[in-house]
């Protein structure tokens, strides 16, 4: 025992250093005293050891339980807690496993939140529903992410005109009549904080060089940036009340915007899928979902724009989106039909000629959407139609000979179906989807762009998707300078007869 040794040494040292003691006593006396002290020390240690061996710590005297002779407790190692799953009894087991942890992960929830193919315009509601189902515990902070890597081969019948919209279709990205790539399409990182039962904070970072609006090629620094793609604070507890609200940067609740394809987004999403600053209020109960969002004016991040005193400065809440849908129970688990409709006061199709992203609007151009989604056992089917209420001024080119084509309303629609099979113990999806974008009158170079996708996806884990697609595109109608204005008078780089074929494989991995 260090305490007794220290005491004995101190006494011995005091005896040795005391002048009077050294003079009055012989060296033999000092050594004898040291021997006696050592014996006493050994006896005391034996008594303490016998007490520790026969008495539980909880019943030991306070002086012994807190003695410095006890070893310090080992540091608690960091633990990784898997997402709640049916195997661990969802919320109940998740709460037990996550108890006392500050940062956790829920891979299944991360996959659903970061997957751009499903619940595309309803992510905030899906997050609240995950809390209601017990997939996320109260008071928890969840870190998640997803990475999508792919390789593809593309061919076109027009030099440097590739109509595939999952990357920007310009000559800065693809040259010649063939293109190929093995790339990181996107990387995402998300943080979800369940601050209280009624408050949830969500933020999502995105790296997407293929679809970034930065200038230059895919390797330019300006296109290799990380952005805060979404971020909002939500108020609501669907277990206690059907009402909820959110403020921040989020998807606009306009249309369905989903796809049955494993990777390639529907043309309807490319045309009308919105992302903006705003304040959202919603209601969700018994199959009825209603959402209304006050949207910041000016030119927003995607597909939303209104004029603010003739400018594109987002300095006023003068845009809004409204959506309502109802889910019908068709009898039996996994059998339902959702039908809905949406309205937006200011769509993106408000610019004058020549059309350039984020320019000020000539006038606001509202749009509407109707949609449906069917789940029936292993089948999923989507159908959607969206259209502006007014003509898009920029679709009229005043320069001959293109001035023969009048300004046109913009519409987009799509239909698709997917079948979920089981192969070698894994879930496998087979899908087909057709969607189109119509922006001009018949005969115009910017009349339309069609997209047909055949997809195959396998899920080695619920949050890992391996996929392959064949994509056939007819028409080349990029939004910028859609009706001309960048190649000289009376010329448009849109081409109704352009064709693109794409073969791709990839993986989407969430954690």
C-alpha positions, -999 to 999 in steps of 0.1 A, spaced: 0 0 0 15 32 -12 0 52 16 16 32 44 50 31 26 49 68 22 41 73 59 68 49 70 94 65 48 84 99 61 88 88 97 121 72 90 133 103 72 123 125 101 141 103 125 172 104 104 172 141 99 164 151 135 197 163 149 189 154 184 178 120 175 209 112 155 231 122 184 211 103 211 205 71 193 228 47 176 224 35 140 212 2 154 182 18 171 172 36 139 173 3 119 152 -15 146 126 12 145 124 9 107 119 -28 109 90 -24 134 74 1 111 77 -23 81 61 -51 102 32 -28 112 28 -18 75 25 -54 64 -1 -62 91 -22 -32 81 -21 -43 44 -32 -78 53 -62 -64 73 -72 -42 43 -69 -71 18 -90 -94 40 -117 -67 43 -118 -62 5 -120 -99 -1 -149 -106 23 -170 -75 20 -188 -63 -12 -180 -28 -24 -216 -17 -19 -214 -27 17 -179 -16 25 -173 14 48 -173 47 30 -136 52 39 -127 19 20 -151 23 -9 -136 57 -18 -100 47 -9 -73 56 -34 -63 20 -33 -91 11 -58 -83 11 -95 -99 38 -116 -128 26 -139 -119 20 -175 -131 45 -201 -163 35 -218 -156 27 -255 -176 44 -283 -203 22 -297 -219 21 -331 -256 15 -330 -273 0 -361 -306 14 -374 -339 1 -359 -350 -29 -380 -378 -55 -377 -352 -78 -363 -345 -57 -332 -382 -48 -327 -379 -13 -343 -383 16 -319 -384 -3 -286 -351 -21 -291 -336 9 -308 -344 30 -277 -327 4 -255 -296 1 -277 -292 39 -282 -297 48 -246 -270 72 -235 -256 77 -270 -253 112 -284 -247 104 -321 -262 73 -337 -270 61 -372 -302 47 -388 -291 35 -422 -327 27 -434 -339 62 -426 -308 77 -442 -314 57 -474 -351 69 -476 -342 105 -469 -313 107 -493 -328 86 -521 -338 110 -549 -362 85 -565 -389 82 -539 -410 106 -517 -392 133 -537 -416 162 -528 -425 149 -494 -392 143 -475 -402 165 -444 -434 145 -439 -415 113 -443 -390 123 -416 -418 130 -392 -434 97 -400 -401 79 -393 -402 95 -358 -438 84 -353 -430 48 -363 -401 47 -338 -373 45 -364 -357 76 -347 -357 80 -310 -365 113 -292 -335 133 -281 -312 115 -306 -288 130 -332 -284 109 -363 -255 111 -388 -262 96 -422 -249 97 -457 -251 82 -492 -227 78 -521 -237 71 -557 -210 59 -581 -216 49 -617 -201 40 -651 -218 45 -684 -215 46 -722 -235 70 -744 -240 74 -781 -257 102 -801 -266 109 -837 -257 146 -833 -222 158 -827 -218 168 -790 -256 167 -783 -263 142 -756 -299 145 -743 -294 125 -711 -305 149 -683 -287 132 -653 -258 154 -662 -257 188 -678 -262 183 -715 -236 207 -729 -204 204 -750 -185 212 -718 -194 177 -706 -196 155 -737 -177 158 -770 -183 139 -803 -208 112 -809 -198 88 -781 -191 94 -744 -181 72 -715 -173 78 -678 -167 61 -645 -175 88 -619 -188 97 -585 -222 110 -594 -230 124 -560 -221 122 -523 -244 133 -495 -241 138 -457 -271 144 -434 -276 153 -398 -310 148 -381 -315 161 -346 -346 152 -326 -343 181 -302 -376 175 -285 -407 154 -293 -420 184 -312 -389 199 -328 -367 182 -354 -337 198 -372 -324 184 -405 -295 194 -427 -281 177 -459 -248 184 -477 -245 175 -513 -215 170 -537 -228 167 -573 -202 176 -599 -223 161 -628 -253 183 -621 -237 213 -605 -244 247 -620 -207 257 -617 -189 267 -648 -164 245 -667 -159 208 -671 -167 181 -645 -132 185 -631 -133 223 -627 -130 235 -591 -162 255 -595 -182 223 -601 -165 203 -573 -181 222 -544 -201 210 -515 -234 227 -509 -261 227 -482 -287 212 -504 -315 211 -478 -319 224 -443 -349 231 -421 -364 231 -386 -396 212 -383 -423 215 -356 -447 186 -351 -454 153 -335 -476 131 -357 -483 108 -328 -499 137 -309 -513 159 -337 -518 158 -374 -505 193 -379 -468 202 -386 -447 230 -399 -412 236 -413 -390 266 -421 -359 265 -443 -346 252 -476 -367 222 -488 -384 205 -517 -416 222 -528 -447 200 -523 -456 201 -560 -465 170 -578 -453 134 -572 -418 138 -588 -410 101 -580 -396 76 -605 -398 38 -606 -364 37 -622 -335 28 -599 -314 59 -608 -326 82 -637 -351 108 -626 -384 113 -645 -385 141 -670 -414 156 -649 -389 161 -621 -364 178 -644 -391 201 -656 -411 209 -624 -393 196 -593 -389 225 -570 -364 234 -543 -366 267 -524 -365 288 -493 -399 287 -476 -423 281 -447 -443 250 -449 -475 240 -430 -491 206 -433 -518 182 -422 -515 144 -423 -541 120 -409 -561 89 -420 -547 89 -456 -552 127 -462 -522 149 -467 -523 186 -472 -493 209 -476 -490 246 -482 -457 264 -485 -450 301 -487 -420 304 -510 -394 331 -513 -398 350 -545 -373 358 -572 -354 329 -588 -351 300 -565 -328 270 -565 -350 248 -588 -381 253 -609 -397 282 -589 -396 319 -598 -417 350 -594 -409 386 -601 -400 409 -572 -406 444 -586 -392 433 -620 -361 416 -606 -351 381 -596 -340 392 -561 -355 368 -536 -365 395 -511 -402 388 -507 -425 359 -498 -447 363 -529 -448 327 -542 -466 297 -529 -473 260 -535 -503 240 -524 -507 202 -526 -533 177 -514 -535 139 -518 -555 110 -504 -544 74 -501 -572 48 -506 -569 14 -489 -575 -13 -515 -578 -40 -489 -548 -59 -476 -513 -49 -466 -493 -34 -494 -524 -25 -515 -532 12 -518 -538 40 -543 -527 76 -538 -542 104 -559 -533 141 -556 -532 175 -572 -509 205 -568 -507 242 -577 -477 266 -578 -482 304 -582 -448 309 -599 -431 282 -620 -397 285 -636 -413 292 -671 -415 329 -669 -384 342 -687 -383 362 -719 -362 354 -749 -333 344 -748 -339 319 -720 -312 319 -694 -313 302 -660 -323 325 -631 -330 356 -652 -358 379 -640 -394 369 -649 -414 387 -676 -445 378 -656 -455 350 -631 -465 318 -647 -485 294 -625 -486 256 -630 -507 227 -618 -500 189 -615 -522 158 -611 -507 125 -601 -513 90 -588 -493 61 -573 -504 25 -570 -490 -1 -547 -504 -36 -552 -485 -65 -537 -452 -65 -556 -462 -39 -581 -457 -1 -580 -470 22 -607 -467 60 -611 -486 84 -634 -482 122 -634 -490 153 -655 -479 189 -650 -485 220 -671 -482 258 -670 -513 280 -671 -497 305 -694 -474 305 -724 -437 307 -717 -425 340 -733 -391 327 -739 -403 299 -762 -409 326 -789 -379 335 -810 -386 368 -828 -359 362 -855 -369 347 -888 -373 318 -897 -379 307 -861 -405 334 -855 -431 312 -872 -434 292 -840 -456 309 -814 -450 310 -777 -461 278 -760 -472 265 -727 -449 240 -710 -460 205 -700 -445 172 -689 -460 138 -681 -448 103 -673 -460 68 -666 -440 39 -652 -443 5 -634 -420 -16 -613 -421 -52 -601 -403 -64 -570 -392 -100 -572 -370 -122 -551 -339 -138 -565 -314 -159 -544 -328 -144 -512 -324 -108 -524 -350 -83 -535 -348 -74 -572 -367 -46 -590 -376 -46 -627 -389 -13 -641 -400 6 -672 -408 43 -674 -416 67 -701 -417 105 -696 -417 135 -718 -411 173 -719 -431 195 -743 -420 231 -747 -430 242 -782 -455 239 -810 -454 211 -835 -425 215 -860 -404 236 -837 -368 223 -828 -377 226 -791 -410 208 -795 -402 179 -771 -378 156 -754 -388 120 -747 -371 96 -723 -376 58 -720 -358 39 -692 -355 1 -686 -341 -6 -651 -328 -34 -630 -319 -31 -593 -308 -55 -566 -306 -49 -528 -279 -68 -510 -290 -48 -480 -320 -26 -473 -299 6 -477 -277 -6 -506 -289 -5 -542 -269 -20 -572 -285 -10 -605 -283 -10 -643 -303 10 -668 -308 13 -705 -319 49 -714 -333 60 -748 -337 97 -754 -353 114 -784 -349 152 -788 -324 176 -775 -340 205 -756 -317 220 -729 -334 248 -709 -308 274 -714 -312 291 -749 -339 266 -756 -354 286 -785 -321 302 -796 -301 332 -788 -266 318 -784 -257 306 -819 -267 335 -840 -299 350 -854 -326 325 -864 -308 295 -851 -316 272 -821 -294 245 -807 -324 224 -798 -330 195 -821 -362 174 -822 -345 147 -842 -315 141 -819 -312 107 -803 -292 95 -774 -287 59 -761 -272 52 -726 -261 21 -709 -251 25 -673 -244 5 -641 -240 19 -606 -243 16 -569 -261 37 -543 -249 30 -508 -264 47 -477 -252 46 -441 
